[in-house]
Amino acid sequence: MTDDCPFCAIVSGDAPASVVYETDDTIAFADIAPVTEGHTLVIPTAHSSGLAGLDPGTGGQLFRVGQEIAAALRASDVPTEGINLFLADGEIAGQEGLHVHLHVIPRTGDDGVTLGFERSEPGRDRLDTIADAVAAEL
Ligand SMILES: [Zn+2]
């Protein structure tokens, strides 16, 4: 826990949250500024600022809980035609806040949400080079 982390304050009970679900190592709660109604955050209860410091088992739990929240959203009265799971690791990737969090964002056809990805066509040789560079670090 860090003193200036709002998510750690939620974990400790020092800050309010609309809690959806808790496990031993995770807690899920309603995003205070939702992209769409039902937007939920899943966080590890132990502070970690990024993926590099996150226990891999806990990372697996984040995804499992994200799946469960997604299923619950689809079963609920919250309008949900699809789901985006989103995790930003690092400020340049769009991470806001110092504590790792997985967004579970319910989607509908008229929600107005856009994902601003542009795709490229690098060709097989470049794909192989990149794949080899990543594989060499595993
Ligand atoms: Zn924290």
Backbone and ligand atoms as CSV (ligand in chain L), in Angstrom:
chain,resi,resn,atom,element,x,y,z
A,1,MET,N,N,0.842,-1.198,0.000
A,1,MET,CA,C,0.000,0.000,0.000
A,1,MET,C,C,0.875,1.245,0.000
A,2,THR,N,N,0.437,2.249,-0.753
A,2,THR,CA,C,1.103,3.541,-0.702
A,2,THR,C,C,0.118,4.570,-0.180
A,3,ASP,N,N,0.633,5.574,0.532
A,3,ASP,CA,C,-0.234,6.546,1.195
A,3,ASP,C,C,-1.033,7.397,0.218
A,4,ASP,N,N,-0.483,7.614,-0.982
A,4,ASP,CA,C,-1.154,8.526,-1.909
A,4,ASP,C,C,-1.876,7.807,-3.040
A,5,CYS,N,N,-2.147,6.529,-2.863
A,5,CYS,CA,C,-2.801,5.758,-3.924
A,5,CYS,C,C,-4.302,5.634,-3.630
A,6,PRO,N,N,-5.139,6.208,-4.485
A,6,PRO,CA,C,-6.581,6.135,-4.226
A,6,PRO,C,C,-7.135,4.718,-4.275
A,7,PHE,N,N,-6.513,3.846,-5.052
A,7,PHE,CA,C,-7.013,2.471,-5.100
A,7,PHE,C,C,-6.643,1.719,-3.821
A,8,CYS,N,N,-5.446,1.973,-3.279
A,8,CYS,CA,C,-5.086,1.365,-1.994
A,8,CYS,C,C,-6.032,1.867,-0.892
A,9,ALA,N,N,-6.468,3.122,-1.015
A,9,ALA,CA,C,-7.413,3.660,-0.032
A,9,ALA,C,C,-8.752,2.933,-0.113
A,10,ILE,N,N,-9.141,2.531,-1.304
A,10,ILE,CA,C,-10.366,1.733,-1.446
A,10,ILE,C,C,-10.164,0.359,-0.813
A,11,VAL,N,N,-9.009,-0.262,-1.073
A,11,VAL,CA,C,-8.719,-1.588,-0.517
A,11,VAL,C,C,-8.764,-1.553,1.013
A,12,SER,N,N,-8.206,-0.505,1.608
A,12,SER,CA,C,-8.138,-0.406,3.072
A,12,SER,C,C,-9.444,0.061,3.693
A,13,GLY,N,N,-10.381,0.503,2.862
A,13,GLY,CA,C,-11.650,1.000,3.384
A,13,GLY,C,C,-11.620,2.481,3.738
A,14,ASP,N,N,-10.511,3.157,3.447
A,14,ASP,CA,C,-10.395,4.585,3.759
A,14,ASP,C,C,-11.076,5.474,2.723
A,15,ALA,N,N,-11.436,4.910,1.581
A,15,ALA,CA,C,-12.147,5.666,0.548
A,15,ALA,C,C,-13.353,4.838,0.110
A,16,PRO,N,N,-14.438,5.516,-0.227
A,16,PRO,CA,C,-15.645,4.782,-0.624
A,16,PRO,C,C,-15.517,4.183,-2.017
A,17,ALA,N,N,-16.235,3.103,-2.222
A,17,ALA,CA,C,-16.317,2.499,-3.551
A,17,ALA,C,C,-17.589,1.672,-3.611
A,18,SER,N,N,-18.140,1.569,-4.797
A,18,SER,CA,C,-19.293,0.705,-5.026
A,18,SER,C,C,-18.759,-0.652,-5.441
A,19,VAL,N,N,-18.552,-1.505,-4.439
A,19,VAL,CA,C,-17.872,-2.782,-4.655
A,19,VAL,C,C,-18.818,-3.782,-5.318
A,20,VAL,N,N,-18.295,-4.431,-6.344
A,20,VAL,CA,C,-19.044,-5.434,-7.094
A,20,VAL,C,C,-18.675,-6.844,-6.630
A,21,TYR,N,N,-17.378,-7.041,-6.322
A,21,TYR,CA,C,-16.902,-8.404,-6.078
A,21,TYR,C,C,-15.540,-8.321,-5.401
A,22,GLU,N,N,-15.257,-9.288,-4.538
A,22,GLU,CA,C,-13.942,-9.348,-3.891
A,22,GLU,C,C,-13.465,-10.786,-3.854
A,23,THR,N,N,-12.171,-10.967,-4.061
A,23,THR,CA,C,-11.521,-12.247,-3.800
A,23,THR,C,C,-10.385,-11.956,-2.820
A,24,ASP,N,N,-9.615,-12.985,-2.470
A,24,ASP,CA,C,-8.512,-12.759,-1.533
A,24,ASP,C,C,-7.522,-11.730,-2.065
A,25,ASP,N,N,-7.306,-11.735,-3.374
A,25,ASP,CA,C,-6.249,-10.901,-3.952
A,25,ASP,C,C,-6.733,-9.808,-4.888
A,26,THR,N,N,-8.053,-9.712,-5.082
A,26,THR,CA,C,-8.584,-8.696,-5.992
A,26,THR,C,C,-9.843,-8.071,-5.414
A,27,ILE,N,N,-10.157,-6.898,-5.946
A,27,ILE,CA,C,-11.439,-6.265,-5.633
A,27,ILE,C,C,-11.924,-5.584,-6.908
A,28,ALA,N,N,-13.216,-5.679,-7.148
A,28,ALA,CA,C,-13.826,-5.063,-8.335
A,28,ALA,C,C,-14.856,-4.058,-7.863
A,29,PHE,N,N,-14.844,-2.880,-8.490
A,29,PHE,CA,C,-15.775,-1.821,-8.080
A,29,PHE,C,C,-16.121,-0.957,-9.282
A,30,ALA,N,N,-17.220,-0.225,-9.144
A,30,ALA,CA,C,-17.682,0.642,-10.229
A,30,ALA,C,C,-16.702,1.786,-10.438
A,31,ASP,N,N,-16.328,2.011,-11.705
A,31,ASP,CA,C,-15.466,3.147,-12.036
A,31,ASP,C,C,-16.215,4.429,-11.687
A,32,ILE,N,N,-15.516,5.354,-11.011
A,32,ILE,CA,C,-16.161,6.591,-10.572
A,32,ILE,C,C,-16.506,7.509,-11.746
A,33,ALA,N,N,-15.841,7.305,-12.866
A,33,ALA,CA,C,-16.102,8.106,-14.074
A,33,ALA,C,C,-16.292,7.150,-15.248
A,34,PRO,N,N,-17.419,6.445,-15.267
A,34,PRO,CA,C,-17.581,5.349,-16.232
A,34,PRO,C,C,-17.645,5.814,-17.683
A,35,VAL,N,N,-17.011,5.029,-18.550
A,35,VAL,CA,C,-17.124,5.232,-19.998
A,35,VAL,C,C,-18.537,4.884,-20.444
A,36,THR,N,N,-19.053,3.785,-19.919
A,36,THR,CA,C,-20.447,3.390,-20.132
A,36,THR,C,C,-20.993,2.920,-18.786
A,37,GLU,N,N,-22.305,2.868,-18.686
A,37,GLU,CA,C,-22.922,2.386,-17.456
A,37,GLU,C,C,-22.490,0.941,-17.207
A,38,GLY,N,N,-22.043,0.655,-16.004
A,38,GLY,CA,C,-21.582,-0.688,-15.661
A,38,GLY,C,C,-20.071,-0.846,-15.731
A,39,HIS,N,N,-19.374,0.181,-16.214
A,39,HIS,CA,C,-17.898,0.162,-16.301
A,39,HIS,C,C,-17.327,-0.164,-14.915
A,40,THR,N,N,-16.577,-1.250,-14.851
A,40,THR,CA,C,-16.059,-1.780,-13.590
A,40,THR,C,C,-14.546,-1.879,-13.665
A,41,LEU,N,N,-13.889,-1.621,-12.558
A,41,LEU,CA,C,-12.438,-1.803,-12.456
A,41,LEU,C,C,-12.147,-2.998,-11.583
A,42,VAL,N,N,-11.180,-3.801,-11.992
A,42,VAL,CA,C,-10.697,-4.914,-11.177
A,42,VAL,C,C,-9.244,-4.617,-10.848
A,43,ILE,N,N,-8.926,-4.616,-9.561
A,43,ILE,CA,C,-7.557,-4.282,-9.149
A,43,ILE,C,C,-7.012,-5.355,-8.206
A,44,PRO,N,N,-5.691,-5.496,-8.168
A,44,PRO,CA,C,-5.099,-6.347,-7.129
A,44,PRO,C,C,-5.174,-5.604,-5.797
A,45,THR,N,N,-5.394,-6.349,-4.716
A,45,THR,CA,C,-5.442,-5.693,-3.412
A,45,THR,C,C,-4.053,-5.242,-2.964
A,46,ALA,N,N,-3.010,-5.903,-3.456
A,46,ALA,CA,C,-1.636,-5.473,-3.173
A,46,ALA,C,C,-1.226,-4.436,-4.210
A,47,HIS,N,N,-0.667,-3.344,-3.739
A,47,HIS,CA,C,-0.286,-2.281,-4.660
A,47,HIS,C,C,0.777,-2.759,-5.642
A,48,SER,N,N,0.548,-2.460,-6.905
A,48,SER,CA,C,1.551,-2.642,-7.951
A,48,SER,C,C,1.301,-1.543,-8.964
A,49,SER,N,N,2.352,-0.831,-9.317
A,49,SER,CA,C,2.152,0.288,-10.243
A,49,SER,C,C,2.047,-0.167,-11.691
A,50,GLY,N,N,2.573,-1.338,-11.997
A,50,GLY,CA,C,2.529,-1.808,-13.383
A,50,GLY,C,C,2.586,-3.317,-13.459
A,51,LEU,N,N,2.506,-3.824,-14.674
A,51,LEU,CA,C,2.518,-5.271,-14.881
A,51,LEU,C,C,3.810,-5.912,-14.394
A,52,ALA,N,N,4.927,-5.195,-14.516
A,52,ALA,CA,C,6.217,-5.781,-14.147
A,52,ALA,C,C,6.267,-6.167,-12.669
A,53,GLY,N,N,5.549,-5.454,-11.827
A,53,GLY,CA,C,5.574,-5.744,-10.405
A,53,GLY,C,C,4.404,-6.574,-9.926
A,54,LEU,N,N,3.555,-6.963,-10.856
A,54,LEU,CA,C,2.345,-7.697,-10.488
A,54,LEU,C,C,2.634,-9.189,-10.419
A,55,ASP,N,N,2.273,-9.801,-9.316
A,55,ASP,CA,C,2.403,-11.249,-9.192
A,55,ASP,C,C,1.626,-11.915,-10.333
A,56,PRO,N,N,2.264,-12.818,-11.103
A,56,PRO,CA,C,1.562,-13.423,-12.245
A,56,PRO,C,C,0.283,-14.160,-11.858
A,57,GLY,N,N,0.284,-14.783,-10.696
A,57,GLY,CA,C,-0.936,-15.460,-10.253
A,57,GLY,C,C,-2.066,-14.467,-10.013
A,58,THR,N,N,-1.715,-13.338,-9.437
A,58,THR,CA,C,-2.711,-12.295,-9.217
A,58,THR,C,C,-3.177,-11.716,-10.557
A,59,GLY,N,N,-2.233,-11.585,-11.504
A,59,GLY,CA,C,-2.618,-11.132,-12.838
A,59,GLY,C,C,-3.636,-12.069,-13.465
A,60,GLY,N,N,-3.438,-13.355,-13.272
A,60,GLY,CA,C,-4.408,-14.324,-13.765
A,60,GLY,C,C,-5.769,-14.147,-13.104
A,61,GLN,N,N,-5.726,-13.849,-11.793
A,61,GLN,CA,C,-6.990,-13.617,-11.081
A,61,GLN,C,C,-7.702,-12.375,-11.615
A,62,LEU,N,N,-6.924,-11.337,-11.953
A,62,LEU,CA,C,-7.550,-10.135,-12.509
A,62,LEU,C,C,-8.366,-10.493,-13.746
A,63,PHE,N,N,-7.776,-11.294,-14.621
A,63,PHE,CA,C,-8.475,-11.656,-15.845
A,63,PHE,C,C,-9.675,-12.553,-15.547
A,64,ARG,N,N,-9.497,-13.497,-14.628
A,64,ARG,CA,C,-10.613,-14.387,-14.277
A,64,ARG,C,C,-11.782,-13.583,-13.727
A,65,VAL,N,N,-11.476,-12.657,-12.813
A,65,VAL,CA,C,-12.541,-11.820,-12.249
A,65,VAL,C,C,-13.153,-10.952,-13.352
A,66,GLY,N,N,-12.310,-10.448,-14.257
A,66,GLY,CA,C,-12.834,-9.673,-15.379
A,66,GLY,C,C,-13.824,-10.480,-16.210
A,67,GLN,N,N,-13.507,-11.753,-16.437
A,67,GLN,CA,C,-14.435,-12.633,-17.161
A,67,GLN,C,C,-15.748,-12.786,-16.403
A,68,GLU,N,N,-15.636,-12.968,-15.079
A,68,GLU,CA,C,-16.845,-13.153,-14.276
A,68,GLU,C,C,-17.697,-11.889,-14.269
A,69,ILE,N,N,-17.047,-10.730,-14.176
A,69,ILE,CA,C,-17.788,-9.468,-14.206
A,69,ILE,C,C,-18.468,-9.315,-15.566
A,70,ALA,N,N,-17.751,-9.658,-16.642
A,70,ALA,CA,C,-18.326,-9.561,-17.989
A,70,ALA,C,C,-19.578,-10.432,-18.101
A,71,ALA,N,N,-19.500,-11.646,-17.589
A,71,ALA,CA,C,-20.656,-12.543,-17.644
A,71,ALA,C,C,-21.806,-11.988,-16.810
A,72,ALA,N,N,-21.470,-11.423,-15.645
A,72,ALA,CA,C,-22.501,-10.861,-14.785
A,72,ALA,C,C,-23.158,-9.648,-15.441
A,73,LEU,N,N,-22.364,-8.828,-16.117
A,73,LEU,CA,C,-22.938,-7.673,-16.818
A,73,LEU,C,C,-23.916,-8.140,-17.889
A,74,ARG,N,N,-23.505,-9.173,-18.660
A,74,ARG,CA,C,-24.383,-9.678,-19.720
A,74,ARG,C,C,-25.680,-10.245,-19.150
A,75,ALA,N,N,-25.595,-10.831,-17.950
A,75,ALA,CA,C,-26.785,-11.424,-17.330
A,75,ALA,C,C,-27.640,-10.400,-16.608
A,76,SER,N,N,-27.081,-9.225,-16.368
A,76,SER,CA,C,-27.769,-8.205,-15.580
A,76,SER,C,C,-28.676,-7.335,-16.444
A,77,ASP,N,N,-29.314,-6.379,-15.803
A,77,ASP,CA,C,-30.143,-5.413,-16.530
A,77,ASP,C,C,-29.321,-4.290,-17.148
A,78,VAL,N,N,-27.999,-4.251,-16.881
A,78,VAL,CA,C,-27.146,-3.216,-17.458
A,78,VAL,C,C,-27.035,-3.474,-18.961
A,79,PRO,N,N,-27.351,-2.488,-19.781
A,79,PRO,CA,C,-27.261,-2.710,-21.232
A,79,PRO,C,C,-25.866,-3.181,-21.642
A,80,THR,N,N,-25.778,-4.398,-22.177
A,80,THR,CA,C,-24.486,-5.000,-22.537
A,80,THR,C,C,-24.663,-5.891,-23.755
A,81,GLU,N,N,-24.145,-5.423,-24.879
A,81,GLU,CA,C,-24.171,-6.239,-26.094
A,81,GLU,C,C,-22.794,-6.822,-26.383
A,82,GLY,N,N,-21.775,-6.232,-25.774
A,82,GLY,CA,C,-20.403,-6.693,-25.911
A,82,GLY,C,C,-19.599,-6.154,-24.733
A,83,ILE,N,N,-18.346,-6.563,-24.640
A,83,ILE,CA,C,-17.488,-6.165,-23.524
A,83,ILE,C,C,-16.106,-5.819,-24.069
A,84,ASN,N,N,-15.516,-4.774,-23.568
A,84,ASN,CA,C,-14.083,-4.531,-23.764
A,84,ASN,C,C,-13.384,-4.729,-22.438
A,85,LEU,N,N,-12.316,-5.523,-22.451
A,85,LEU,CA,C,-11.377,-5.578,-21.332
A,85,LEU,C,C,-10.183,-4.737,-21.740
A,86,PHE,N,N,-9.749,-3.849,-20.861
A,86,PHE,CA,C,-8.685,-2.926,-21.221
A,86,PHE,C,C,-7.773,-2.731,-20.021
A,87,LEU,N,N,-6.469,-2.907,-20.250
A,87,LEU,CA,C,-5.486,-2.653,-19.208
A,87,LEU,C,C,-4.367,-1.828,-19.823
A,88,ALA,N,N,-4.121,-0.671,-19.272
A,88,ALA,CA,C,-3.054,0.198,-19.750
A,88,ALA,C,C,-1.870,0.068,-18.803
A,89,ASP,N,N,-0.716,-0.266,-19.338
A,89,ASP,CA,C,0.506,-0.409,-18.534
A,89,ASP,C,C,1.459,0.714,-18.914
A,90,GLY,N,N,1.495,1.735,-18.109
A,90,GLY,CA,C,2.354,2.876,-18.390
A,90,GLY,C,C,1.558,4.066,-18.898
A,91,GLU,N,N,2.028,5.242,-18.529
A,91,GLU,CA,C,1.310,6.467,-18.870
A,91,GLU,C,C,1.141,6.629,-20.381
A,92,ILE,N,N,2.180,6.267,-21.144
A,92,ILE,CA,C,2.109,6.439,-22.598
A,92,ILE,C,C,1.046,5.521,-23.203
A,93,ALA,N,N,0.722,4.438,-22.476
A,93,ALA,CA,C,-0.307,3.511,-22.937
A,93,ALA,C,C,-1.698,3.925,-22.479
A,94,GLY,N,N,-1.755,5.030,-21.737
A,94,GLY,CA,C,-3.054,5.520,-21.285
A,94,GLY,C,C,-3.373,5.193,-19.842
A,95,GLN,N,N,-2.388,4.678,-19.091
A,95,GLN,CA,C,-2.647,4.367,-17.685
A,95,GLN,C,C,-2.864,5.646,-16.895
A,96,GLU,N,N,-3.971,5.699,-16.206
A,96,GLU,CA,C,-4.281,6.806,-15.303
A,96,GLU,C,C,-4.323,6.220,-13.903
A,97,GLY,N,N,-3.533,6.748,-13.009
A,97,GLY,CA,C,-3.442,6.193,-11.667
A,97,GLY,C,C,-2.244,5.283,-11.566
A,98,LEU,N,N,-1.785,5.117,-10.350
A,98,LEU,CA,C,-0.516,4.429,-10.105
A,98,LEU,C,C,-0.674,2.955,-9.781
A,99,HIS,N,N,-1.877,2.448,-9.799
A,99,HIS,CA,C,-2.175,1.094,-9.329
A,99,HIS,C,C,-2.802,0.331,-10.501
A,100,VAL,N,N,-2.204,-0.813,-10.826
A,100,VAL,CA,C,-2.696,-1.620,-11.953
A,100,VAL,C,C,-4.203,-1.830,-11.852
A,101,HIS,N,N,-4.892,-1.690,-12.972
A,101,HIS,CA,C,-6.332,-1.941,-12.972
A,101,HIS,C,C,-6.791,-2.418,-14.342
A,102,LEU,N,N,-7.712,-3.362,-14.301
A,102,LEU,CA,C,-8.325,-3.900,-15.517
A,102,LEU,C,C,-9.716,-3.295,-15.661
A,103,HIS,N,N,-9.932,-2.629,-16.794
A,103,HIS,CA,C,-11.256,-2.073,-17.068
A,103,HIS,C,C,-12.145,-3.156,-17.668
A,104,VAL,N,N,-13.372,-3.246,-17.202
A,104,VAL,CA,C,-14.395,-4.083,-17.821
A,104,VAL,C,C,-15.490,-3.122,-18.271
A,105,ILE,N,N,-15.600,-2.959,-19.591
A,105,ILE,CA,C,-16.464,-1.913,-20.132
A,105,ILE,C,C,-17.568,-2.542,-20.973
A,106,PRO,N,N,-18.800,-2.484,-20.469
A,106,PRO,CA,C,-19.895,-3.002,-21.285
A,106,PRO,C,C,-20.140,-2.096,-22.484
A,107,ARG,N,N,-20.468,-2.714,-23.616
A,107,ARG,CA,C,-20.648,-1.961,-24.855
A,107,ARG,C,C,-22.030,-2.217,-25.453
A,108,THR,N,N,-22.547,-1.185,-26.073
A,108,THR,CA,C,-23.783,-1.298,-26.838
A,108,THR,C,C,-23.560,-0.640,-28.186
A,109,GLY,N,N,-24.436,-0.927,-29.121
A,109,GLY,CA,C,-24.279,-0.430,-30.475
A,109,GLY,C,C,-24.325,1.077,-30.585
A,110,ASP,N,N,-24.974,1.725,-29.632
A,110,ASP,CA,C,-25.122,3.172,-29.723
A,110,ASP,C,C,-24.404,3.911,-28.592
A,111,ASP,N,N,-23.352,3.283,-28.032
A,111,ASP,CA,C,-22.696,3.913,-26.871
A,111,ASP,C,C,-21.726,5.035,-27.256
A,112,GLY,N,N,-21.395,5.159,-28.528
A,112,GLY,CA,C,-20.540,6.264,-28.962
A,112,GLY,C,C,-19.071,6.094,-28.620
A,113,VAL,N,N,-18.689,4.961,-28.030
A,113,VAL,CA,C,-17.295,4.725,-27.668
A,113,VAL,C,C,-16.503,4.368,-28.915
A,114,THR,N,N,-15.336,4.958,-29.066
A,114,THR,CA,C,-14.465,4.621,-30.191
A,114,THR,C,C,-13.109,4.179,-29.660
A,115,LEU,N,N,-12.511,3.244,-30.355
A,115,LEU,CA,C,-11.158,2.808,-30.046
A,115,LEU,C,C,-10.279,3.289,-31.190
A,116,GLY,N,N,-9.308,4.130,-30.909
A,116,GLY,CA,C,-8.565,4.822,-31.954
A,116,GLY,C,C,-7.344,4.098,-32.483
A,117,PHE,N,N,-7.449,2.811,-32.707
A,117,PHE,CA,C,-6.300,2.079,-33.219
A,117,PHE,C,C,-6.173,2.227,-34.722
A,118,GLU,N,N,-4.955,2.434,-35.193
A,118,GLU,CA,C,-4.687,2.364,-36.623
A,118,GLU,C,C,-3.839,1.127,-36.869
A,119,ARG,N,N,-4.211,0.338,-37.860
A,119,ARG,CA,C,-3.496,-0.909,-38.154
A,119,ARG,C,C,-2.459,-0.666,-39.238
A,120,SER,N,N,-1.419,-1.515,-39.251
A,120,SER,CA,C,-0.390,-1.425,-40.278
A,120,SER,C,C,-0.258,-2.781,-40.976
A,121,GLU,N,N,0.532,-2.820,-42.039
A,121,GLU,CA,C,0.765,-4.068,-42.767
A,121,GLU,C,C,2.270,-4.230,-42.945
A,122,PRO,N,N,2.960,-4.693,-41.886
A,122,PRO,CA,C,4.422,-4.707,-41.926
A,122,PRO,C,C,5.026,-5.807,-42.797
A,123,GLY,N,N,4.284,-6.819,-43.156
A,123,GLY,CA,C,4.839,-7.921,-43.952
A,123,GLY,C,C,5.418,-9.004,-43.061
A,124,ARG,N,N,5.501,-10.242,-43.629
A,124,ARG,CA,C,5.911,-11.421,-42.850
A,124,ARG,C,C,7.323,-11.300,-42.296
A,125,ASP,N,N,8.265,-10.765,-43.076
A,125,ASP,CA,C,9.642,-10.672,-42.592
A,125,ASP,C,C,9.715,-9.836,-41.312
A,126,ARG,N,N,9.057,-8.704,-41.318
A,126,ARG,CA,C,9.088,-7.837,-40.126
A,126,ARG,C,C,8.344,-8.504,-38.965
A,127,LEU,N,N,7.229,-9.164,-39.249
A,127,LEU,CA,C,6.496,-9.876,-38.199
A,127,LEU,C,C,7.385,-10.947,-37.570
A,128,ASP,N,N,8.133,-11.674,-38.411
A,128,ASP,CA,C,9.042,-12.709,-37.894
A,128,ASP,C,C,10.144,-12.093,-37.040
A,129,THR,N,N,10.694,-10.959,-37.482
A,129,THR,CA,C,11.757,-10.296,-36.725
A,129,THR,C,C,11.261,-9.872,-35.346
A,130,ILE,N,N,10.081,-9.278,-35.316
A,130,ILE,CA,C,9.508,-8.831,-34.036
A,130,ILE,C,C,9.192,-10.030,-33.156
A,131,ALA,N,N,8.596,-11.063,-33.731
A,131,ALA,CA,C,8.270,-12.266,-32.955
A,131,ALA,C,C,9.528,-12.880,-32.355
A,132,ASP,N,N,10.610,-12.915,-33.133
A,132,ASP,CA,C,11.870,-13.480,-32.642
A,132,ASP,C,C,12.442,-12.627,-31.501
A,133,ALA,N,N,12.333,-11.298,-31.624
A,133,ALA,CA,C,12.857,-10.404,-30.579
A,133,ALA,C,C,12.111,-10.604,-29.256
A,134,VAL,N,N,10.798,-10.778,-29.346
A,134,VAL,CA,C,10.021,-10.990,-28.127
A,134,VAL,C,C,10.308,-12.387,-27.571
A,135,ALA,N,N,10.323,-13.379,-28.445
A,135,ALA,CA,C,10.547,-14.758,-28.011
A,135,ALA,C,C,11.898,-14.910,-27.305
A,136,ALA,N,N,12.884,-14.145,-27.740
A,136,ALA,CA,C,14.218,-14.231,-27.146
A,136,ALA,C,C,14.221,-13.795,-25.687
A,137,GLU,N,N,13.216,-13.045,-25.261
A,137,GLU,CA,C,13.144,-12.555,-23.873
A,137,GLU,C,C,12.280,-13.425,-22.996
A,138,LEU,N,N,11.666,-14.451,-23.566
A,138,LEU,CA,C,10.784,-15.322,-22.761
A,138,LEU,C,C,11.549,-16.493,-22.179
L,1,ZN,ZN,ZN,-2.282,1.261,-4.739
